[in-house]
Amino acid sequence: MDDTQLQLKSVTQNAFVAAEDGGGAALFASRSSASGWETFKLHPINQNNFNLKVFSNQFVTLAGVNVVATASTPGQSETFQLVRNNVDKNRMRIRASNGFLLQANKDGSMTADFSESTTTWGDDDPSVFVVTIIKDLPSLFDDIPNKDLLANKDGSLTANFGESTTWGDDDPSVFAVTIVKGLPSLFDGIPNKDLLDSTRVQFKSMAQKGFLAAENGGGGALVANRPSASDWETFKLWRIDENTFNFKVFNNQFVTVAGVNVVATASMPGQSETFQLVRNDADNNKMRIRAPNGSFLQANKDGSVTADFVKSTKWGEEDPSVFAVTIVGQALQGEYQICNGYGKDTATQIMNEHRSTYIVERDFAFMAANGLNAVRIPVGWWIASDPNPPAPFVGGSLQALDNAFTWAERHNIGVIIDLHAAPGAQNPWEHGGSRDGSRTWGDSNIAETVQVIDFLAARYARRSGLLAVELMNEPVAPGVSLDSLKRYYQQGYNAVRKHSPTAYVIMSNRIAGHWDELVDFATPFSRTVLDGHPYLVFEPKLDKSNVQQNIDFVNKEIAGDLSTMTRPDGPLTFVGEWVAEWKVKGASKEDFQRCANAQMAVYRKATFGWAYWSYKHVSNHWSMEWMINNGYISLKNA
């Protein structure tokens, strides 16, 4: 459980007490509202006497009669008695180690020089403070004196009978599930749904029998003379509408027209880089490409490609403007592709209907009834601009998150807000918000990303359901450098703490990084959590493995990785994504049960807990709801 945390408001000054700069200086009663610097952690001595710890992990003490927060460790001089009003227990006075009471002076200063005999507990008494306790305690502690002020230095809550409940050790409190918004069927109504943003296409001239290629991967002319296709012969689509596109080449330049010559030299697309794909009604894999000048591209006999074909076509193989199109792999299927595929009006309708029906309050009731006590909710950076996010995204995600908080709070479920898609995309996958599979997040994106975290923390800091804020999901190494990530995590942590002293701050490890690469960095911060994502199904070592080999991998390899991240005095640890899925062919229900139970046995050693990916999914084993309903997973085994 959490350290009890207090906010003190002077009744005479009508202002909150704050540790200036979060600690290291004087206390003042001058703040109109309360956040991290105005919040004090209690370290109990007994039921009435406490040390007061401030934001920067220093302790309140006395310098003469002045009240300051400068002590690195607590002792007798840092011990204060909390004296409650018998009529209104939210009113308190604070007796310092010199025997006097603290008072809030008219200039905002705090001094320990008020005589107890003069108090009336009225609003004119400078030694009286109205106290807000940040977090209530469970009924287990109802019979303990001053139970709402009881906290241990290790973060646990302990009664004199020796039992404790704590975030950590071998019994983590968080059993969570990730709520994923997407369904493949959402894409079904998109016109030309096989030509979404990120679709990779190859064009083969019917007349010249050669593939289109960007010479040297870009920076020069397009030619139509390649007998086979690879990277230089593959073009990524940026969709403008169902028929109109930009073409991005291997070196991240865009196809454009120079006179009538077709080249790949543009650094950013505009009108001159916009092409129309005209499909053959009888064979959708045959296309012509209309250039911005109104003419069609043609493959000439010398292999050059020009935008100067104006004749009508019969789509025959002798027509130099006809290309056979091959779509390579599958396009990304993220929120960007949905919204840009439909266009604003239709996307708004589709997304609003989906958000209002896919996850509803009864899902939270199901979670609570089956032993889940937290949800991890992925959000994209554009949520901070809702209800009018930048194109192509559409509004509604913020209201959906508000609804989730309301339902979670009704069912005593904690909420982890997970920034799953950062500006610029921290990974190349659809859930990272990438348009075309590019990952460009870096130092230039830090300020905007911190603004998103600040927005979320400010909006939800006072919600009782807020458990944690995850600053970023799955940044990819080496593209996201460790130095850049640490700079961002420092600033993101500060943004959360500006609004909430109690919310946990989760820092995701890098994909393809080392599990322990953030431990030393995160250790000095208060209430931080490191997040790792072990997936059996994505592990190359397990490509041809059997059931027992997968379970052995969990018990040895993954357990070892988790152990390297978990240190007694370090940050808490979180297995923020896992799934009972693998590459084993013909596995039985019992095999899947063994897989799930083996993972839960290891992941319970994570000192913060775990989250299953995901709650609902079209693939059964990826759906915690399906796994529970069909007896594959029971939280009794967690």
Summary of the structure (lengths in Angstrom):
residues: 638
radius of gyration: 30.0
end to end distance: 18.9
largest distance: 105.5
contacts: 2143
relative contact order: 0.08
helix: 28%
strand: 28%
